Amino acid sequence: MDGSKAFSLSIPLLLLSLLLFPSSMADPRKLSLVQQQPLVLQYHNGPLLTGNLTVHLLWYGRFSASQRSIIADFVRSLSAASPAAPSAASWWSTTARYRGAATRISLGLQLDEKYTLGKSLTSADLVTLAARAGHHRDAVTAVLTSSDVAVEGFCMSRCGTHGSAPAGRRGRVRFAYLWVGDSEVQCPGQCAWPFHQPMYGPQTPPLVAPNGDVGMDGMVINLATLLAGTVTNPYGDGYYQGPATAPLEAVTACTGMFGSGAYPGYPGKTLLDPTTGASYNAKGLAGSKYLLPAMWDPRTSQCTTLV
């Protein structure tokens, strides 16, 4: 489809800049005795995704029932009222500070595409798949690819993407979508850190994944990152810093931070499950646990973590 726009969750942002060369752009993770300067994501006067938002999940490839449950329960947890803080819902509530971005998330359709376009997908294929959800009004379609599916740029330059594309025959309106891949087989050190040792930089021991699945727990991190970017910068003229073609967004501006005291190669303080030894910082529905990244808070102009 012509006219599509996409913004990638890049490996350099997720890994290389984190582990090797911390950004000089007021990076809150930098080890320094100098007082941190505020990090500013400029608002570019474009529309945000506001109000009630439905997230459709399009499963592409082979996923087990337990893997589907991890992702689906995470989406449901983003607006759940029951879990005590720190929770996935309290993490998501920060998006409401972006000029009233989406405040309530609900799980929509779950579509099973198996391998209808083969096991090697292009960026255009991702748009084609996202369009198949059909119901685009007040909704985002998340295309999720399994560990045996190759996607253009995956593990080479990106771990996921969010974007927008024309909807309908005339293309007068646009729909938002995102894509995240399961990296456990192809590149866990690049796209599932800190649950796997990184390919580069300090080789600190990996954290134990809270749901016992490195691929899925890594997907939760990337899905959270891209969903926040989607609602706060859906069409490329929302909140971001830097060039529009490679923007630092709500979460990618805070790459590598999961808890207080984080610095390059160290994710920061997390909570520890006494039974499994897993690290987490957010609670969800039915006792579920997740590790969620820091998000930029417009009120403080700082990257904020749950713990």
C-alpha positions in Angstrom: 0.0 0.0 0.0 1.4 3.4 -0.9 1.4 6.3 1.6 2.2 4.2 4.6 4.5 5.6 7.4 6.4 3.5 9.9 8.6 4.3 12.9 10.9 1.5 14.0 11.9 0.3 17.4 15.5 0.1 16.3 18.3 -2.2 17.6 20.7 0.8 17.9 18.2 2.4 20.3 17.5 -0.7 22.2 21.0 -2.1 22.5 23.9 -0.4 20.9 23.2 3.1 22.3 22.3 1.5 25.6 25.4 -0.6 26.0 28.2 1.1 24.1 27.7 4.8 23.6 25.1 6.5 25.8 23.5 9.4 24.1 24.8 12.9 24.8 21.2 14.2 24.5 20.5 14.5 28.2 20.4 10.7 28.7 19.1 10.0 32.2 20.9 6.7 32.2 24.4 8.3 32.0 26.6 7.8 35.0 27.5 11.3 35.9 27.9 13.6 38.9 26.4 16.4 36.8 22.8 17.1 37.5 20.5 15.7 34.8 19.0 18.1 32.4 15.3 17.8 31.5 14.5 15.6 28.5 12.0 17.3 26.2 9.8 15.5 23.7 8.3 18.3 21.6 4.7 18.2 20.6 4.4 18.8 16.8 0.7 19.7 16.9 -0.6 16.6 15.2 -3.5 14.3 16.4 -3.0 11.7 19.1 -5.0 8.6 19.7 -7.4 9.6 22.5 -10.3 8.1 24.5 -11.1 4.4 24.4 -8.8 2.4 22.2 -9.2 -1.2 21.1 -6.1 -3.3 20.4 -6.6 -6.1 17.9 -4.0 -8.9 17.9 -3.1 -10.6 14.6 -1.1 -13.7 15.3 1.1 -14.6 12.4 2.8 -18.0 12.5 2.8 -20.5 15.3 2.1 -19.5 18.9 1.1 -21.8 21.8 -2.0 -21.1 23.9 0.2 -20.0 26.8 2.1 -17.6 24.6 -1.1 -16.0 23.3 -2.4 -15.7 26.9 0.7 -13.8 28.0 0.2 -11.1 25.4 -3.6 -11.0 25.6 -3.5 -10.7 29.4 -0.9 -7.9 29.2 -3.2 -5.9 26.9 -6.2 -6.5 29.2 -4.0 -5.5 32.2 -3.3 -2.0 30.8 -6.7 -0.8 31.9 -7.4 -3.2 34.7 -8.7 -1.6 37.9 -7.8 -4.4 40.4 -4.0 -4.9 40.6 -2.3 -2.8 43.2 0.5 -0.5 42.2 3.0 -0.9 40.7 0.8 -2.2 37.9 0.6 -2.3 34.1 -2.4 0.1 34.4 -0.5 2.6 36.4 2.3 2.4 33.9 -0.1 3.1 31.0 -1.8 6.0 32.8 1.2 8.1 32.0 0.0 8.3 28.4 -3.0 10.4 29.6 -0.5 13.2 30.4 0.3 13.6 26.7 -2.6 16.0 26.0 -5.1 13.4 26.8 -3.8 10.5 24.8 -5.6 7.1 25.1 -6.7 6.5 28.6 -8.5 3.1 28.4 -7.3 0.0 26.4 -9.5 -2.9 25.6 -8.6 -6.2 23.8 -10.4 -6.5 20.5 -10.2 -9.2 17.8 -7.7 -12.0 17.9 -7.0 -13.1 14.3 -5.0 -16.1 13.3 -3.1 -15.7 10.0 -0.8 -18.7 10.3 1.6 -18.3 7.3 -0.7 -16.8 4.6 2.1 -14.7 3.2 4.9 -17.2 3.8 7.7 -17.1 6.4 9.5 -14.1 5.0 7.7 -10.8 5.2 8.4 -7.3 3.9 7.4 -4.0 5.5 4.6 -3.8 2.9 3.4 -7.2 4.0 3.0 -5.9 7.6 0.7 -3.2 6.4 -1.3 -5.7 4.3 -1.7 -7.9 7.4 -2.7 -5.0 9.6 -5.3 -3.9 7.1 -7.0 -7.3 7.3 -8.3 -6.6 10.8 -10.8 -4.3 9.1 -12.1 -2.6 12.2 -9.8 0.5 12.4 -12.0 3.1 14.0 -10.6 3.9 17.5 -8.4 0.9 17.2 -4.8 -0.3 16.7 -3.9 -3.6 15.1 -0.8 -5.3 16.5 0.8 -7.8 14.1 2.7 -10.4 16.1 5.1 -12.7 14.2 6.4 -16.0 15.6 10.0 -17.0 16.1 10.2 -18.8 12.8 9.1 -15.8 10.7 11.7 -13.5 9.1 10.7 -9.9 8.7 12.5 -7.2 6.7 15.0 -5.5 9.0 14.2 -7.8 12.0 17.3 -8.4 14.1 19.3 -6.3 11.6 18.0 -2.8 12.4 14.8 -3.2 14.3 12.8 -5.2 16.8 9.4 -3.8 15.9 7.6 -1.0 14.1 4.6 1.2 14.5 3.1 3.3 11.7 0.0 4.3 9.8 -1.5 3.6 6.4 -4.4 4.8 4.3 -7.7 3.1 5.0 -10.6 2.5 2.6 -10.7 2.9 -1.2 -10.0 6.6 -1.2 -7.5 6.6 1.6 -8.7 9.8 3.1 -8.3 8.5 6.6 -5.4 6.6 8.1 -5.3 3.6 10.4 -2.6 2.9 13.0 -0.8 -0.4 13.4 2.3 -1.9 14.9 4.4 -5.0 14.5 6.5 -6.9 17.0 8.4 -10.1 16.4 9.3 -13.0 18.7 13.1 -12.7 18.9 13.9 -15.8 21.1 15.4 -17.8 18.3 16.7 -15.1 16.0 18.1 -12.4 18.2 17.3 -12.5 21.9 20.4 -10.6 22.8 19.3 -7.7 20.7 15.5 -7.7 21.1 14.8 -9.5 24.4 17.3 -7.9 26.7 17.5 -7.9 29.7 16.2 -11.5 29.7 19.1 -12.6 27.6 22.8 -11.5 27.6 23.4 -8.8 25.1 25.5 -9.4 22.0 27.7 -6.3 22.9 28.7 -4.4 25.9 28.8 -5.5 29.6 27.9 -9.1 29.9 25.9 -8.9 33.1 23.7 -12.0 33.9 20.3 -11.9 32.3 17.2 -11.4 34.4 14.7 -14.3 34.8 11.7 -13.6 32.6 8.5 -13.2 34.7 6.4 -15.4 32.5 9.1 -18.0 31.9 9.3 -17.3 28.2 12.1 -15.1 27.0 10.5 -14.5 23.6 7.1 -13.5 25.0 8.4 -11.4 27.9 10.6 -9.6 25.4 7.6 -9.1 23.1 5.7 -7.5 26.1 8.5 -4.9 26.5 8.5 -4.1 22.8 4.7 -4.2 22.5 4.5 -1.8 25.4 7.1 0.5 23.8 5.4 0.6 20.5 1.9 0.9 21.9 2.9 4.0 23.8 4.6 5.4 20.7 1.5 4.7 18.7 -0.9 6.7 20.9 1.5 9.6 21.5 2.9 9.8 17.9 0.5 7.9 15.7 1.0 9.8 12.4 4.5 11.2 12.8 3.5 14.7 14.1 2.8 14.0 17.8 5.3 13.8 20.6 8.9 13.0 19.8 12.5 14.3 19.8 14.9 14.3 16.9 14.3 13.8 13.2 10.8 12.7 12.2 12.2 9.8 10.3 13.9 8.3 13.4 12.1 9.8 16.3 12.8 9.3 20.0 9.3 8.7 21.4 7.6 8.2 24.8 9.5 5.0 25.6 12.4 4.9 23.1 13.6 8.2 24.6 14.2 6.2 27.8 15.8 3.0 26.3 17.2 0.5 28.7 15.6 1.8 31.9 13.4 -0.5 33.9 13.9 0.6 37.4 15.6 3.3 39.6 19.4 3.4 39.4 19.5 2.1 35.8 22.7 2.8 33.8 24.1 1.4 30.5 24.1 -2.4 30.8 22.1 -2.4 34.0 18.3 -2.3 33.8 17.9 -0.8 37.3 16.1 -2.0 40.4 13.3 -4.5 39.9 11.0 -6.6 42.1 11.9 -10.2 42.6 9.4 -13.1 42.6 10.4 -15.2 45.7 9.1 -18.4 44.1 10.5 -18.2 40.6 13.4 -15.7 41.0 11.9 -13.7 38.1 12.3 -10.0 37.8 9.3 -7.7 37.3 8.1 -4.2 38.0 4.4 -4.4 37.1 1.4 -6.5 38.2 -1.4 -7.4 35.9 -4.6 -9.4 35.9 -4.9 -12.8 37.7 -1.5 -12.4 39.3 0.4 -11.9 36.1 3.7 -10.0 36.2 5.6 -8.0 33.6 8.8 -6.0 33.2 7.9 -2.6 31.6 10.2 0.1 30.4 10.5 3.6 31.6 8.3 6.2 30.0 8.9 9.9 29.6 6.6 11.9 31.8 5.5 15.3 30.3 4.8 16.7 33.8 8.4 16.2 35.0 10.3 16.0 31.6 12.0 12.9 33.0 12.0 9.2 32.3 9.8 7.6 34.9 10.0 4.0 36.2 7.5 2.1 38.3 10.0 1.0 40.9 
